[in-house]
Amino acid sequence: MGKHSHDFVNTYDEGKIVFGLDRETDEKSLIAYLQKFTDDELMQILAKRLSDDEIREVIDYILGILKRHLKEEEYHRFFLK
């Protein structure tokens, strides 16, 4: 079973995180943006400040995306590891 990684954000040097230019830039920006968002140090601060409702909203949104776009095997392999 592999470990989770956040390597892309550390090597992304094609410019700033920008949305709306083209699909490829949007995809790369999304990856970098979300990896920055889930940084361990930031999450330690943010998680304590989110309300119970905000935590549920984030989880419900992410799970909805995962259910729409991943097969069960992919969910276990790539998300749960």
mmCIF file as gemmi writes it, N, C-alpha and C atoms, coordinates in Angstrom:
data_model
loop_
_atom_site.group_PDB
_atom_site.id
_atom_site.type_symbol
_atom_site.label_atom_id
_atom_site.label_alt_id
_atom_site.label_comp_id
_atom_site.label_asym_id
_atom_site.label_entity_id
_atom_site.label_seq_id
_atom_site.pdbx_PDB_ins_code
_atom_site.Cartn_x
_atom_site.Cartn_y
_atom_site.Cartn_z
_atom_site.occupancy
_atom_site.B_iso_or_equiv
_atom_site.pdbx_formal_charge
_atom_site.auth_seq_id
_atom_site.auth_asym_id
_atom_site.pdbx_PDB_model_num
ATOM 1 N N . MET Axp A 1 ? 0.85 -1.178 0 1 0 ? 1 A 1
ATOM 2 C CA . MET Axp A 1 ? 0 0 0 1 0 ? 1 A 1
ATOM 3 C C . MET Axp A 1 ? 0.895 1.241 0 1 0 ? 1 A 1
ATOM 4 N N . GLY Axp A 2 ? 0.674 2.138 -0.923 1 0 ? 2 A 1
ATOM 5 C CA . GLY Axp A 2 ? 1.488 3.337 -1.035 1 0 ? 2 A 1
ATOM 6 C C . GLY Axp A 2 ? 1.124 4.403 -0.02 1 0 ? 2 A 1
ATOM 7 N N . LYS Axp A 3 ? 2.033 5.33 0.152 1 0 ? 3 A 1
ATOM 8 C CA . LYS Axp A 3 ? 1.786 6.471 1.023 1 0 ? 3 A 1
ATOM 9 C C . LYS Axp A 3 ? 1.149 7.588 0.219 1 0 ? 3 A 1
ATOM 10 N N . HIS Axp A 4 ? 0.484 8.487 0.908 1 0 ? 4 A 1
ATOM 11 C CA . HIS Axp A 4 ? -0.046 9.669 0.256 1 0 ? 4 A 1
ATOM 12 C C . HIS Axp A 4 ? 1.119 10.587 -0.091 1 0 ? 4 A 1
ATOM 13 N N . SER Axp A 5 ? 0.97 11.323 -1.174 1 0 ? 5 A 1
ATOM 14 C CA . SER Axp A 5 ? 2.041 12.232 -1.572 1 0 ? 5 A 1
ATOM 15 C C . SER Axp A 5 ? 1.469 13.592 -1.967 1 0 ? 5 A 1
ATOM 16 N N . HIS Axp A 6 ? 2.279 14.584 -1.834 1 0 ? 6 A 1
ATOM 17 C CA . HIS Axp A 6 ? 1.943 15.939 -2.253 1 0 ? 6 A 1
ATOM 18 C C . HIS Axp A 6 ? 3.151 16.533 -2.976 1 0 ? 6 A 1
ATOM 19 N N . ASP Axp A 7 ? 3.688 15.803 -3.915 1 0 ? 7 A 1
ATOM 20 C CA . ASP Axp A 7 ? 4.911 16.211 -4.589 1 0 ? 7 A 1
ATOM 21 C C . ASP Axp A 7 ? 4.696 17.302 -5.631 1 0 ? 7 A 1
ATOM 22 N N . PHE Axp A 8 ? 3.548 17.287 -6.295 1 0 ? 8 A 1
ATOM 23 C CA . PHE Axp A 8 ? 3.315 18.205 -7.402 1 0 ? 8 A 1
ATOM 24 C C . PHE Axp A 8 ? 3.511 19.661 -6.987 1 0 ? 8 A 1
ATOM 25 N N . VAL Axp A 9 ? 2.932 20.041 -5.864 1 0 ? 9 A 1
ATOM 26 C CA . VAL Axp A 9 ? 2.996 21.435 -5.423 1 0 ? 9 A 1
ATOM 27 C C . VAL Axp A 9 ? 4.436 21.885 -5.179 1 0 ? 9 A 1
ATOM 28 N N . ASN Axp A 10 ? 5.313 20.968 -4.824 1 0 ? 10 A 1
ATOM 29 C CA . ASN Axp A 10 ? 6.705 21.312 -4.557 1 0 ? 10 A 1
ATOM 30 C C . ASN Axp A 10 ? 7.542 21.442 -5.826 1 0 ? 10 A 1
ATOM 31 N N . THR Axp A 11 ? 7.035 20.937 -6.934 1 0 ? 11 A 1
ATOM 32 C CA . THR Axp A 11 ? 7.786 20.986 -8.186 1 0 ? 11 A 1
ATOM 33 C C . THR Axp A 11 ? 7.109 21.837 -9.249 1 0 ? 11 A 1
ATOM 34 N N . TYR Axp A 12 ? 5.904 22.282 -8.993 1 0 ? 12 A 1
ATOM 35 C CA . TYR Axp A 12 ? 5.152 23.074 -9.969 1 0 ? 12 A 1
ATOM 36 C C . TYR Axp A 12 ? 5.79 24.444 -10.108 1 0 ? 12 A 1
ATOM 37 N N . ASP Axp A 13 ? 6.384 24.7 -11.263 1 0 ? 13 A 1
ATOM 38 C CA . ASP Axp A 13 ? 7.07 25.969 -11.462 1 0 ? 13 A 1
ATOM 39 C C . ASP Axp A 13 ? 6.638 26.655 -12.752 1 0 ? 13 A 1
ATOM 40 N N . GLU Axp A 14 ? 5.467 26.283 -13.254 1 0 ? 14 A 1
ATOM 41 C CA . GLU Axp A 14 ? 5.001 26.868 -14.508 1 0 ? 14 A 1
ATOM 42 C C . GLU Axp A 14 ? 4.277 28.191 -14.284 1 0 ? 14 A 1
ATOM 43 N N . GLY Axp A 15 ? 4.412 28.757 -13.156 1 0 ? 15 A 1
ATOM 44 C CA . GLY Axp A 15 ? 3.757 30.026 -12.893 1 0 ? 15 A 1
ATOM 45 C C . GLY Axp A 15 ? 2.877 29.939 -11.67 1 0 ? 15 A 1
ATOM 46 N N . LYS Axp A 16 ? 2.17 30.982 -11.444 1 0 ? 16 A 1
ATOM 47 C CA . LYS Axp A 16 ? 1.297 31.053 -10.289 1 0 ? 16 A 1
ATOM 48 C C . LYS Axp A 16 ? 0.052 30.2 -10.505 1 0 ? 16 A 1
ATOM 49 N N . ILE Axp A 17 ? -0.656 29.975 -9.426 1 0 ? 17 A 1
ATOM 50 C CA . ILE Axp A 17 ? -1.917 29.259 -9.508 1 0 ? 17 A 1
ATOM 51 C C . ILE Axp A 17 ? -2.943 30.217 -10.109 1 0 ? 17 A 1
ATOM 52 N N . VAL Axp A 18 ? -3.416 29.851 -11.296 1 0 ? 18 A 1
ATOM 53 C CA . VAL Axp A 18 ? -4.327 30.705 -12.055 1 0 ? 18 A 1
ATOM 54 C C . VAL Axp A 18 ? -5.44 29.844 -12.632 1 0 ? 18 A 1
ATOM 55 N N . PHE Axp A 19 ? -6.653 30.351 -12.583 1 0 ? 19 A 1
ATOM 56 C CA . PHE Axp A 19 ? -7.786 29.626 -13.161 1 0 ? 19 A 1
ATOM 57 C C . PHE Axp A 19 ? -8.417 30.45 -14.274 1 0 ? 19 A 1
ATOM 58 N N . GLY Axp A 20 ? -8.937 29.752 -15.288 1 0 ? 20 A 1
ATOM 59 C CA . GLY Axp A 20 ? -9.682 30.403 -16.355 1 0 ? 20 A 1
ATOM 60 C C . GLY Axp A 20 ? -8.916 30.655 -17.633 1 0 ? 20 A 1
ATOM 61 N N . LEU Axp A 21 ? -7.642 30.299 -17.681 1 0 ? 21 A 1
ATOM 62 C CA . LEU Axp A 21 ? -6.871 30.506 -18.901 1 0 ? 21 A 1
ATOM 63 C C . LEU Axp A 21 ? -7.123 29.398 -19.907 1 0 ? 21 A 1
ATOM 64 N N . ASP Axp A 22 ? -6.959 28.166 -19.476 1 0 ? 22 A 1
ATOM 65 C CA . ASP Axp A 22 ? -7.198 27 -20.328 1 0 ? 22 A 1
ATOM 66 C C . ASP Axp A 22 ? -7.323 25.778 -19.427 1 0 ? 22 A 1
ATOM 67 N N . ARG Axp A 23 ? -7.795 24.687 -19.964 1 0 ? 23 A 1
ATOM 68 C CA . ARG Axp A 23 ? -8.057 23.483 -19.182 1 0 ? 23 A 1
ATOM 69 C C . ARG Axp A 23 ? -6.787 22.932 -18.53 1 0 ? 23 A 1
ATOM 70 N N . GLU Axp A 24 ? -5.695 22.863 -19.281 1 0 ? 24 A 1
ATOM 71 C CA . GLU Axp A 24 ? -4.455 22.305 -18.735 1 0 ? 24 A 1
ATOM 72 C C . GLU Axp A 24 ? -3.957 23.124 -17.54 1 0 ? 24 A 1
ATOM 73 N N . THR Axp A 25 ? -3.976 24.442 -17.654 1 0 ? 25 A 1
ATOM 74 C CA . THR Axp A 25 ? -3.55 25.3 -16.548 1 0 ? 25 A 1
ATOM 75 C C . THR Axp A 25 ? -4.497 25.162 -15.365 1 0 ? 25 A 1
ATOM 76 N N . ASP Axp A 26 ? -5.81 25.062 -15.647 1 0 ? 26 A 1
ATOM 77 C CA . ASP Axp A 26 ? -6.79 24.86 -14.579 1 0 ? 26 A 1
ATOM 78 C C . ASP Axp A 26 ? -6.513 23.572 -13.812 1 0 ? 26 A 1
ATOM 79 N N . GLU Axp A 27 ? -6.23 22.488 -14.532 1 0 ? 27 A 1
ATOM 80 C CA . GLU Axp A 27 ? -5.97 21.199 -13.888 1 0 ? 27 A 1
ATOM 81 C C . GLU Axp A 27 ? -4.721 21.271 -13.013 1 0 ? 27 A 1
ATOM 82 N N . LYS Axp A 28 ? -3.641 21.845 -13.529 1 0 ? 28 A 1
ATOM 83 C CA . LYS Axp A 28 ? -2.403 21.961 -12.754 1 0 ? 28 A 1
ATOM 84 C C . LYS Axp A 28 ? -2.595 22.889 -11.554 1 0 ? 28 A 1
ATOM 85 N N . SER Axp A 29 ? -3.316 23.979 -11.763 1 0 ? 29 A 1
ATOM 86 C CA . SER Axp A 29 ? -3.579 24.924 -10.676 1 0 ? 29 A 1
ATOM 87 C C . SER Axp A 29 ? -4.433 24.273 -9.595 1 0 ? 29 A 1
ATOM 88 N N . LEU Axp A 30 ? -5.424 23.467 -9.998 1 0 ? 30 A 1
ATOM 89 C CA . LEU Axp A 30 ? -6.274 22.768 -9.037 1 0 ? 30 A 1
ATOM 90 C C . LEU Axp A 30 ? -5.45 21.834 -8.164 1 0 ? 30 A 1
ATOM 91 N N . ILE Axp A 31 ? -4.569 21.073 -8.786 1 0 ? 31 A 1
ATOM 92 C CA . ILE Axp A 31 ? -3.717 20.143 -8.033 1 0 ? 31 A 1
ATOM 93 C C . ILE Axp A 31 ? -2.854 20.912 -7.038 1 0 ? 31 A 1
ATOM 94 N N . ALA Axp A 32 ? -2.183 21.956 -7.503 1 0 ? 32 A 1
ATOM 95 C CA . ALA Axp A 32 ? -1.311 22.736 -6.614 1 0 ? 32 A 1
ATOM 96 C C . ALA Axp A 32 ? -2.117 23.396 -5.5 1 0 ? 32 A 1
ATOM 97 N N . TYR Axp A 33 ? -3.275 23.954 -5.83 1 0 ? 33 A 1
ATOM 98 C CA . TYR Axp A 33 ? -4.116 24.648 -4.86 1 0 ? 33 A 1
ATOM 99 C C . TYR Axp A 33 ? -4.589 23.702 -3.756 1 0 ? 33 A 1
ATOM 100 N N . LEU Axp A 34 ? -5.082 22.525 -4.158 1 0 ? 34 A 1
ATOM 101 C CA . LEU Axp A 34 ? -5.574 21.571 -3.168 1 0 ? 34 A 1
ATOM 102 C C . LEU Axp A 34 ? -4.444 21 -2.326 1 0 ? 34 A 1
ATOM 103 N N . GLN Axp A 35 ? -3.271 20.786 -2.928 1 0 ? 35 A 1
ATOM 104 C CA . GLN Axp A 35 ? -2.148 20.298 -2.14 1 0 ? 35 A 1
ATOM 105 C C . GLN Axp A 35 ? -1.684 21.347 -1.14 1 0 ? 35 A 1
ATOM 106 N N . LYS Axp A 36 ? -1.739 22.613 -1.52 1 0 ? 36 A 1
ATOM 107 C CA . LYS Axp A 36 ? -1.424 23.678 -0.566 1 0 ? 36 A 1
ATOM 108 C C . LYS Axp A 36 ? -2.459 23.694 0.557 1 0 ? 36 A 1
ATOM 109 N N . PHE Axp A 37 ? -3.737 23.53 0.2 1 0 ? 37 A 1
ATOM 110 C CA . PHE Axp A 37 ? -4.822 23.543 1.173 1 0 ? 37 A 1
ATOM 111 C C . PHE Axp A 37 ? -4.673 22.422 2.193 1 0 ? 37 A 1
ATOM 112 N N . THR Axp A 38 ? -4.221 21.256 1.75 1 0 ? 38 A 1
ATOM 113 C CA . THR Axp A 38 ? -4.134 20.103 2.649 1 0 ? 38 A 1
ATOM 114 C C . THR Axp A 38 ? -2.761 19.943 3.296 1 0 ? 38 A 1
ATOM 115 N N . ASP Axp A 39 ? -1.945 20.954 3.227 1 0 ? 39 A 1
ATOM 116 C CA . ASP Axp A 39 ? -0.658 20.939 3.913 1 0 ? 39 A 1
ATOM 117 C C . ASP Axp A 39 ? -0.876 20.632 5.395 1 0 ? 39 A 1
ATOM 118 N N . ASP Axp A 40 ? -0.076 19.742 5.958 1 0 ? 40 A 1
ATOM 119 C CA . ASP Axp A 40 ? -0.252 19.315 7.356 1 0 ? 40 A 1
ATOM 120 C C . ASP Axp A 40 ? -0.292 20.484 8.333 1 0 ? 40 A 1
ATOM 121 N N . GLU Axp A 41 ? 0.638 21.404 8.19 1 0 ? 41 A 1
ATOM 122 C CA . GLU Axp A 41 ? 0.716 22.53 9.128 1 0 ? 41 A 1
ATOM 123 C C . GLU Axp A 41 ? -0.532 23.413 9.036 1 0 ? 41 A 1
ATOM 124 N N . LEU Axp A 42 ? -0.972 23.703 7.823 1 0 ? 42 A 1
ATOM 125 C CA . LEU Axp A 42 ? -2.181 24.505 7.639 1 0 ? 42 A 1
ATOM 126 C C . LEU Axp A 42 ? -3.409 23.791 8.188 1 0 ? 42 A 1
ATOM 127 N N . MET Axp A 43 ? -3.52 22.495 7.925 1 0 ? 43 A 1
ATOM 128 C CA . MET Axp A 43 ? -4.691 21.738 8.381 1 0 ? 43 A 1
ATOM 129 C C . MET Axp A 43 ? -4.774 21.68 9.901 1 0 ? 43 A 1
ATOM 130 N N . GLN Axp A 44 ? -3.621 21.63 10.58 1 0 ? 44 A 1
ATOM 131 C CA . GLN Axp A 44 ? -3.616 21.637 12.045 1 0 ? 44 A 1
ATOM 132 C C . GLN Axp A 44 ? -4.246 22.918 12.588 1 0 ? 44 A 1
ATOM 133 N N . ILE Axp A 45 ? -4.022 24.018 11.91 1 0 ? 45 A 1
ATOM 134 C CA . ILE Axp A 45 ? -4.604 25.297 12.316 1 0 ? 45 A 1
ATOM 135 C C . ILE Axp A 45 ? -6.075 25.374 11.917 1 0 ? 45 A 1
ATOM 136 N N . LEU Axp A 46 ? -6.345 25.086 10.646 1 0 ? 46 A 1
ATOM 137 C CA . LEU Axp A 46 ? -7.683 25.275 10.099 1 0 ? 46 A 1
ATOM 138 C C . LEU Axp A 46 ? -8.713 24.328 10.705 1 0 ? 46 A 1
ATOM 139 N N . ALA Axp A 47 ? -8.349 23.074 10.893 1 0 ? 47 A 1
ATOM 140 C CA . ALA Axp A 47 ? -9.303 22.082 11.405 1 0 ? 47 A 1
ATOM 141 C C . ALA Axp A 47 ? -9.871 22.499 12.76 1 0 ? 47 A 1
ATOM 142 N N . LYS Axp A 48 ? -9.057 23.085 13.582 1 0 ? 48 A 1
ATOM 143 C CA . LYS Axp A 48 ? -9.513 23.53 14.905 1 0 ? 48 A 1
ATOM 144 C C . LYS Axp A 48 ? -10.482 24.713 14.816 1 0 ? 48 A 1
ATOM 145 N N . ARG Axp A 49 ? -10.396 25.471 13.741 1 0 ? 49 A 1
ATOM 146 C CA . ARG Axp A 49 ? -11.209 26.681 13.601 1 0 ? 49 A 1
ATOM 147 C C . ARG Axp A 49 ? -12.513 26.464 12.842 1 0 ? 49 A 1
ATOM 148 N N . LEU Axp A 50 ? -12.631 25.353 12.139 1 0 ? 50 A 1
ATOM 149 C CA . LEU Axp A 50 ? -13.864 25.074 11.396 1 0 ? 50 A 1
ATOM 150 C C . LEU Axp A 50 ? -14.98 24.681 12.351 1 0 ? 50 A 1
ATOM 151 N N . SER Axp A 51 ? -16.185 25.122 12.042 1 0 ? 51 A 1
ATOM 152 C CA . SER Axp A 51 ? -17.341 24.702 12.832 1 0 ? 51 A 1
ATOM 153 C C . SER Axp A 51 ? -17.694 23.264 12.462 1 0 ? 51 A 1
ATOM 154 N N . ASP Axp A 52 ? -18.522 22.631 13.275 1 0 ? 52 A 1
ATOM 155 C CA . ASP Axp A 52 ? -18.974 21.27 12.963 1 0 ? 52 A 1
ATOM 156 C C . ASP Axp A 52 ? -19.674 21.25 11.604 1 0 ? 52 A 1
ATOM 157 N N . ASP Axp A 53 ? -20.504 22.254 11.329 1 0 ? 53 A 1
ATOM 158 C CA . ASP Axp A 53 ? -21.207 22.332 10.046 1 0 ? 53 A 1
ATOM 159 C C . ASP Axp A 53 ? -20.226 22.487 8.884 1 0 ? 53 A 1
ATOM 160 N N . GLU Axp A 54 ? -19.196 23.294 9.061 1 0 ? 54 A 1
ATOM 161 C CA . GLU Axp A 54 ? -18.209 23.48 7.999 1 0 ? 54 A 1
ATOM 162 C C . GLU Axp A 54 ? -17.454 22.185 7.719 1 0 ? 54 A 1
ATOM 163 N N . ILE Axp A 55 ? -17.123 21.45 8.763 1 0 ? 55 A 1
ATOM 164 C CA . ILE Axp A 55 ? -16.456 20.159 8.57 1 0 ? 55 A 1
ATOM 165 C C . ILE Axp A 55 ? -17.358 19.226 7.773 1 0 ? 55 A 1
ATOM 166 N N . ARG Axp A 56 ? -18.621 19.126 8.145 1 0 ? 56 A 1
ATOM 167 C CA . ARG Axp A 56 ? -19.572 18.276 7.411 1 0 ? 56 A 1
ATOM 168 C C . ARG Axp A 56 ? -19.715 18.717 5.959 1 0 ? 56 A 1
ATOM 169 N N . GLU Axp A 57 ? -19.773 20.021 5.714 1 0 ? 57 A 1
ATOM 170 C CA . GLU Axp A 57 ? -19.902 20.538 4.347 1 0 ? 57 A 1
ATOM 171 C C . GLU Axp A 57 ? -18.708 20.142 3.486 1 0 ? 57 A 1
ATOM 172 N N . VAL Axp A 58 ? -17.506 20.288 4.026 1 0 ? 58 A 1
ATOM 173 C CA . VAL Axp A 58 ? -16.299 19.925 3.281 1 0 ? 58 A 1
ATOM 174 C C . VAL Axp A 58 ? -16.306 18.431 2.968 1 0 ? 58 A 1
ATOM 175 N N . ILE Axp A 59 ? -16.583 17.607 3.968 1 0 ? 59 A 1
ATOM 176 C CA . ILE Axp A 59 ? -16.586 16.153 3.78 1 0 ? 59 A 1
ATOM 177 C C . ILE Axp A 59 ? -17.67 15.733 2.786 1 0 ? 59 A 1
ATOM 178 N N . ASP Axp A 60 ? -18.875 16.274 2.934 1 0 ? 60 A 1
ATOM 179 C CA . ASP Axp A 60 ? -19.963 15.935 2.008 1 0 ? 60 A 1
ATOM 180 C C . ASP Axp A 60 ? -19.611 16.316 0.574 1 0 ? 60 A 1
ATOM 181 N N . TYR Axp A 61 ? -19 17.47 0.391 1 0 ? 61 A 1
ATOM 182 C CA . TYR Axp A 61 ? -18.629 17.912 -0.954 1 0 ? 61 A 1
ATOM 183 C C . TYR Axp A 61 ? -17.575 16.992 -1.572 1 0 ? 61 A 1
ATOM 184 N N . ILE Axp A 62 ? -16.535 16.699 -0.81 1 0 ? 62 A 1
ATOM 185 C CA . ILE Axp A 62 ? -15.458 15.842 -1.314 1 0 ? 62 A 1
ATOM 186 C C . ILE Axp A 62 ? -15.968 14.429 -1.592 1 0 ? 62 A 1
ATOM 187 N N . LEU Axp A 63 ? -16.746 13.866 -0.669 1 0 ? 63 A 1
ATOM 188 C CA . LEU Axp A 63 ? -17.283 12.516 -0.888 1 0 ? 63 A 1
ATOM 189 C C . LEU Axp A 63 ? -18.192 12.47 -2.106 1 0 ? 63 A 1
ATOM 190 N N . GLY Axp A 64 ? -18.966 13.531 -2.328 1 0 ? 64 A 1
ATOM 191 C CA . GLY Axp A 64 ? -19.824 13.593 -3.512 1 0 ? 64 A 1
ATOM 192 C C . GLY Axp A 64 ? -19.014 13.542 -4.792 1 0 ? 64 A 1
ATOM 193 N N . ILE Axp A 65 ? -17.928 14.292 -4.845 1 0 ? 65 A 1
ATOM 194 C CA . ILE Axp A 65 ? -17.056 14.281 -6.022 1 0 ? 65 A 1
ATOM 195 C C . ILE Axp A 65 ? -16.444 12.903 -6.217 1 0 ? 65 A 1
ATOM 196 N N . LEU Axp A 66 ? -15.947 12.319 -5.135 1 0 ? 66 A 1
ATOM 197 C CA . LEU Axp A 66 ? -15.332 10.995 -5.233 1 0 ? 66 A 1
ATOM 198 C C . LEU Axp A 66 ? -16.328 9.952 -5.727 1 0 ? 66 A 1
ATOM 199 N N . LYS Axp A 67 ? -17.563 9.984 -5.202 1 0 ? 67 A 1
ATOM 200 C CA . LYS Axp A 67 ? -18.584 9.017 -5.62 1 0 ? 67 A 1
ATOM 201 C C . LYS Axp A 67 ? -18.959 9.182 -7.084 1 0 ? 67 A 1
ATOM 202 N N . ARG Axp A 68 ? -18.982 10.42 -7.577 1 0 ? 68 A 1
ATOM 203 C CA . ARG Axp A 68 ? -19.351 10.674 -8.975 1 0 ? 68 A 1
ATOM 204 C C . ARG Axp A 68 ? -18.263 10.271 -9.958 1 0 ? 68 A 1
ATOM 205 N N . HIS Axp A 69 ? -17.018 10.345 -9.534 1 0 ? 69 A 1
ATOM 206 C CA . HIS Axp A 69 ? -15.929 10.209 -10.502 1 0 ? 69 A 1
ATOM 207 C C . HIS Axp A 69 ? -15.015 9.005 -10.315 1 0 ? 69 A 1
ATOM 208 N N . LEU Axp A 70 ? -15.169 8.281 -9.219 1 0 ? 70 A 1
ATOM 209 C CA . LEU Axp A 70 ? -14.329 7.102 -9.001 1 0 ? 70 A 1
ATOM 210 C C . LEU Axp A 70 ? -15.181 5.85 -8.856 1 0 ? 70 A 1
ATOM 211 N N . LYS Axp A 71 ? -14.693 4.761 -9.44 1 0 ? 71 A 1
ATOM 212 C CA . LYS Axp A 71 ? -15.296 3.459 -9.183 1 0 ? 71 A 1
ATOM 213 C C . LYS Axp A 71 ? -14.876 3.045 -7.773 1 0 ? 71 A 1
ATOM 214 N N . GLU Axp A 72 ? -15.588 2.1 -7.195 1 0 ? 72 A 1
ATOM 215 C CA . GLU Axp A 72 ? -15.289 1.68 -5.824 1 0 ? 72 A 1
ATOM 216 C C . GLU Axp A 72 ? -13.843 1.215 -5.68 1 0 ? 72 A 1
ATOM 217 N N . GLU Axp A 73 ? -13.361 0.449 -6.652 1 0 ? 73 A 1
ATOM 218 C CA . GLU Axp A 73 ? -11.977 -0.047 -6.605 1 0 ? 73 A 1
ATOM 219 C C . GLU Axp A 73 ? -10.997 1.12 -6.654 1 0 ? 73 A 1
ATOM 220 N N . GLU Axp A 74 ? -11.279 2.122 -7.464 1 0 ? 74 A 1
ATOM 221 C CA . GLU Axp A 74 ? -10.405 3.295 -7.546 1 0 ? 74 A 1
ATOM 222 C C . GLU Axp A 74 ? -10.419 4.089 -6.229 1 0 ? 74 A 1
ATOM 223 N N . TYR Axp A 75 ? -11.584 4.192 -5.625 1 0 ? 75 A 1
ATOM 224 C CA . TYR Axp A 75 ? -11.711 4.875 -4.337 1 0 ? 75 A 1
ATOM 225 C C . TYR Axp A 75 ? -10.811 4.221 -3.296 1 0 ? 75 A 1
ATOM 226 N N . HIS Axp A 76 ? -10.849 2.895 -3.24 1 0 ? 76 A 1
ATOM 227 C CA . HIS Axp A 76 ? -10.026 2.174 -2.264 1 0 ? 76 A 1
ATOM 228 C C . HIS Axp A 76 ? -8.545 2.259 -2.598 1 0 ? 76 A 1
ATOM 229 N N . ARG Axp A 77 ? -8.231 2.127 -3.868 1 0 ? 77 A 1
ATOM 230 C CA . ARG Axp A 77 ? -6.827 2.111 -4.295 1 0 ? 77 A 1
ATOM 231 C C . ARG Axp A 77 ? -6.165 3.497 -4.203 1 0 ? 77 A 1
ATOM 232 N N . PHE Axp A 78 ? -6.848 4.521 -4.711 1 0 ? 78 A 1
ATOM 233 C CA . PHE Axp A 78 ? -6.207 5.823 -4.82 1 0 ? 78 A 1
ATOM 234 C C . PHE Axp A 78 ? -6.526 6.779 -3.662 1 0 ? 78 A 1
ATOM 235 N N . PHE Axp A 79 ? -7.708 6.677 -3.071 1 0 ? 79 A 1
ATOM 236 C CA . PHE Axp A 79 ? -8.049 7.577 -1.985 1 0 ? 79 A 1
ATOM 237 C C . PHE Axp A 79 ? -7.714 6.962 -0.63 1 0 ? 79 A 1
ATOM 238 N N . LEU Axp A 80 ? -8.197 5.777 -0.387 1 0 ? 80 A 1
ATOM 239 C CA . LEU Axp A 80 ? -7.942 5.133 0.91 1 0 ? 80 A 1
ATOM 240 C C . LEU Axp A 80 ? -6.541 4.564 1.007 1 0 ? 80 A 1
ATOM 241 N N . LYS Axp A 81 ? -5.941 4.244 -0.149 1 0 ? 81 A 1
ATOM 242 C CA . LYS Axp A 81 ? -4.601 3.642 -0.228 1 0 ? 81 A 1
ATOM 243 C C . LYS Axp A 81 ? -4.577 2.309 0.471 1 0 ? 81 A 1
